[in-house]
Structure formats: C-alpha cells, structure tokens
C-alpha cells in the first residue's frame, strides 16, 4: 500500500527561503568576517572607552584617543624598526634562498624546480601589491566599523536584546558575556604575541644569530595561529642557523622549543585560560574546521567563534533566570 506524502506550500516556501538565505550568507561571507573582526576589536577597546568616559572624557573623544594611541603605537613601532626590518628581511630572504640551495645540494634534489618557483614569485609582485592595497582597505574599513560600534554600543546592545522580548535580561547578559570573553581573548593574544616576539629577539640576540628582528616579528605574528604557528616560525631561524653550523641550528631549535614550552605551560594558562576557558582539544578542532571551511581567515577566527558558541551554549543550557 503506497503512502501519499503531502507537502504544503508553506513548507516549500520555508525551504526555499532557507536555501536562499544560506546562499546569500555565503556570498557575503567576507563582509561577515569583517564585522566579526570589528566586533572583536570593539570588545577589546570597550573597557578602555568606559574608563575614559568615567573620567568625564566625551565618548567620541575617548574613542578617538584610543584609536590615535593604537594606530600611533603601531606606526611608532614600524617607524623605529622599519629600516632595520627592511634591510634584515631582504638579507633574510637572500640568505634563506642560499640556505635552501645548500640544503638541496646536500640532499641531491634538482634545484631547477626551486629556481622556477622563485622566478614565478618575482612575476607575482603586482599581485602582491594589489593584495597589500586590498588589505589596507579592509583594515581601514574594520577601523571605521569598530569606531561606530563603540560609539553606539549601548544602543546596539539594547536593540539586539529587545528582539528577545520574553528573555531580554538573559539576552543582555549573553551579549555582555560575549563582549567580555572576546575582548579578553584579543587582549590576551596581543600580549602573548608581544611576549613571544621579545623572547625570541632576546634569545636570538644572545645566541648571536643574524636577522633577529625580522625572525622575532615573524614569531610574534605567527603566534596568532595556535599550535602550528610557533612551529612554522621556528623553521626559517633553524634554516639560517644551519648555514653556519649544525650545532648552532640545534641550539636555535632548542631555544624555540623552550620558549614554546614556557608559553604553553605558563603564559597561555595565565592569559588565555582565564580569558577564554576553552579546552585545548576544542581549540584544535575549531582551528581545523575553521581552516577547512574558510582557509587561513577561518583558522585565525576559529577560536573567537568557538568562544561565542561556548558562551551561547552555556547560557542556553543554564537554568532559566528571571529576566529584568
């Protein structure tokens, strides 16, 4: 006996709207990521803005002051270290090429493949320049969005919480918890990157390895990528040391390993566990999934997204509280 299945027009409309919504979200994924980055920056800067407002500084002026200090600090660091960074980085690239050639000779690998790749790379300078311009444009866009989010933060929170009429109190608490966690994560990540960069610079300077400044900056930047970032950062330093002597390469490798162990067992637990509270296994899974879905950007934003999911899940699973 055949069973007849009736599908109402409402079901068809719902499925159609749902699929279109998914398609639209996929098309604007870049915009969503920019908004997420802006929200994270807003969460990190918000406590500083609130403190200045308590000191009777007008809110727009407080936000502007923090932006000036932030951009000025970054510009100051780049200005002070720009000349040695450019010189040492160019020498580093040249030395890495020579080191790679020595390594390939030792291992009897055809160098023509590497030379062809290097020639292709030189032909991609225009693409790199365009990508740099696109990055600067996105960076400015993020700063502008962050400014307006900070300026109208309370009203935005109220409007979002108002959508949950019967649970407005819990919604307001959830928003504040998310802001607190994301802000603490970003501040902790920035401190962690600075600590690692300074540690690597001091260590390489003591050892006497050339190109300490660019290698330290690379280590600090790659610290943003959990788990594999420090491993990738150690590779060029070990390769440079290898051109001098094998013992020096071993010493540099041990130095990076010691810094990584200190970071994993002392620095990260103090900074990130209290701020984020995510299990290391969940962090690895989040990074893997984020990288698979959205590439490098997804891997970088995997932890804050996981933090948001964790806070929302905890709030949903916690006993209902009386809304205010």
N, C-alpha and C positions, 0 to 999 in steps of 0.2 A: 504494500500500500504506500503510494507516494504521498509525502507530506508537503504541503504548499507553504512557502515562506513569503509573507507579505512584508515589503519594505516601504515604510511610509515616506512621503515626500520630505517630511521634517528630518528624517534620518539621512536622506540623500543630501539635503542642504547642509546639515551639520558636517558630514564627512567632506563635502566639497569645500566648505569654509575652512575646516581644519587643515586640509591639504594645501589650500592656497596660503593660509597663514604660515605654515611651515616653509613654503616656497619663498614667501616674502622675507621671513626671518633669515633664510639662507642668503638671499640677495643682499640684505643689509647687515650681514654679519660683521663687516669692517666697522660700520657705524656703532653697532652694539659693543664691540670691543673698545672703541674709543670712549664710549660712555662709561663702560666699566672702569677703564683706567682713570677717567676723570673722577668717578665716584670714589675710587680708592685714594686718589690724591686729596680729594675733599675731606675724606675721613681722617687722613693723616694731619692735614692742616687745621681742621676744625678746632681741636683743643687749644691751639696757639691763638687762633682768632678769638675764641671765647675769653681767653685770659686777657688779651689786649682790650677787648670790649669791657671787661670788668674794671679795667684801669681807665675807663672813660675815654678810650680812643674810638672815634667813629668807625663803624663796621667797614665801610668801603676803604677807609684809610688803613685799618688794621690788615685787611686782605691785601691791599696794595703793598704795604710794608713787608709782609711775609713773602710776597712774590718777588719784591725787589731783593730781599735778603737771599732768597732761594736762587734766583737767576744770577744775582751778583756773586754769590758764593761759587756757583758752578763756573761762571765766567772767570772769576778770580783764579780758581784752581787751574783752569785751562790756560789762562794767560801766563801764570807763573811757570807752569810746566810745559807750555806749548812748544817752545823752541827746542829744549832737550828731548821732548817727546817725539817731535817730528824727526830730529836727527837720529835719535836712538832707534826709532821704529824703522826708518829707512835702512839703517845699518843692520837691524834685526832681520828684516826681510831678506837682505842680501846674504847675511850670514846663514839664515835658515836654508836658503837655496843652495849655498855651498855645502852646508851640513848634510842636506838631503842627497846631494850628489855624491859625497863621500860615503854615505850610508848605502846608496845604491851600488856604488863601485864595490864595496866590501861584500855585498850580497849578490853580486853578478846579475843585477837587474838592468834591463835595457833603459838607458836614460832618455832615449828619444821620445818616449811616451810623456815623461815629465816635461821635457822641453816643449813639446807640442801643447801641453796643457798651459804652460807658462805663457806661450805666445798667444793662446786663446784668451788668457786672462788679461793680457795687455790690450787686447782688442775690445775688452768689455769696460773700459774706463768710462765711456759715455753712459753706459747703463748704470754704472756705479754712481756717477754724478747725478743722474736723474733720480735714482733711488734715494740718494742723500737729500736732494731737494724735496722729495715726497715725504721723507722722514721729518724734515724741519717743518714742513707744512702741517703734518699731523701733530707734531709736538706743540706748535702754536695753537692749533685747534683744541687740543686737550687742555692747555692752559686757559684758554678763553672759557671753555665749558666749565672747568673747575672754578674759575672766578665767579661765574654766575650761580653755580651750585652753592658755593659758600655764601654768596650774597643773599640768596633766597632759601637757605637751608631749612629754617624753621617752617616756612610756609609750605615748602615741598613735602616735608615730613607730615604736616597736618593734612595736606590734600591726599597723600597716599593712605594715611591712617583712616581718613574719612570714608574711603572705599569699603572698609570693613566695619559696617555700621554696628553690628552686634558684638564685635570684638575689637573695638577701637583701642582700648587700653593695651591689649596684648600686641596689637599691630604697632603701636607707638614704641613699646618696649622692644619688639623684634627689630625695628628699624635702628633704634639706638644701639642695640647689641651688635648688629651687623656693622654699623659705622665704627664702633669701638674696636671690634676684632680686626677689621680691615686696616684701620688706622694704625693699630699696634703692630700688625704684620708688616706694613710698609716701613714704619719707623725702625722696627727691629731689623728688617732686611737691609736698610740703608746703613745702619750702624754695623751690621755684620760685614757688609762689603768693604766699608772703610777699615775695619779691624783687620780683615784678611789682606787688603792691599798694603797697609802699613807693615803688617807682619812679614809679608813676602818681600817687601822692599828692604826692610832691615836685615832679614835673613840673607838675601842675595848680596847685599852690600857687604855684610860680614864675610861671606864666603869669597867675595871678590869676583862674582860673575858679572860680565858686561850686560848692558841693556836692562838693568834692574828696574828702572822707571816704567818702561812700557810693559814689561813682564808683570810687574805689580799691578798696574792698571788693568791688564787683561785678567789677572786673578780676581781682582775686585769685581769686575763686570760679570765674569762668568760665575761668580758666587751666587748670582741671581738664579741660575739654573741649579736646582738642588741635585744632589747625588753625583751626576756626571760632570757638572760644571768644573769642580776643582780638579778632576782627572784630566779634562781637556786642557785646563790652564797649565798643568804641570808639564805637558808634552813638549812645548817649544823650549822651555827652560832646560829640561833634561837633554834635548837635542843639541842646544847651544853648548852645554857643558861637555857633551860627548865629543865635540870637535877639539876640545882642549885635552881631555884625558877621560878614561873610563872611571877612575876613582872619583873625579870631580862630578861626573854625571850621577854616580851612586850617591854622593853626598847631597847633591841638589834634590834627587828623588827622595832621600830620607827626610830632608828638610820639609818638602811639600807634604810628605806623609805625616810628619809630626804635627805640622800646622793643621792638617785636615783632622787628625785625631783630637787635638785640642779644641778645634771648632765643633766637632761632632759631640764630644763628651762634656765640654764645659760651656762654650759660648752659646751654641744653639739651645741647649736646655734652659739656660738662663734667659735668653732673649725670646726665642720663638715658642717654647712650650707654654710659658705663662701667657704669651700674647695670643697664640693660636690654639694650642691644645690638641693638635691633630696627631694621631698615631703615625709613626714613620712609614708603616706599611700602606696606610691610606694615602700618604703623600706620594709614594712611589706609584701607586695605582692611578692616582689623579694625574700625575705628570705624564704617565704612559698614555692614558686615554686622551688627555688634552693634546698631546703631541700628535697622536694618530688622527684626531678629528680636525685640528686647526693648525697643525705644524708647530713651528717654534713659538709663535704667539700663544697658541693654546697651552704649550708646556709652561711658558712663563706665567700665564694667568691661571694655571690649574689649581695652585694652592689657594689663592683668594676665592676662587669659585667654590672649591671644596669647603672653605671656611663658611661661606654663605649657606651652602647646603646643610652643613652641620648645625649652624645656628638655627635655621628654619626647622630642621628635623627635631632638634631638642625642644623647641618651643611648641611644635605640634604634639610631640609625644608627652610633654609635661602636663600635669593636671591643669584643667581649666581654672583660670583665676577670674576673680570679679573684675570686669572691665570698668575703667574710670570714665 
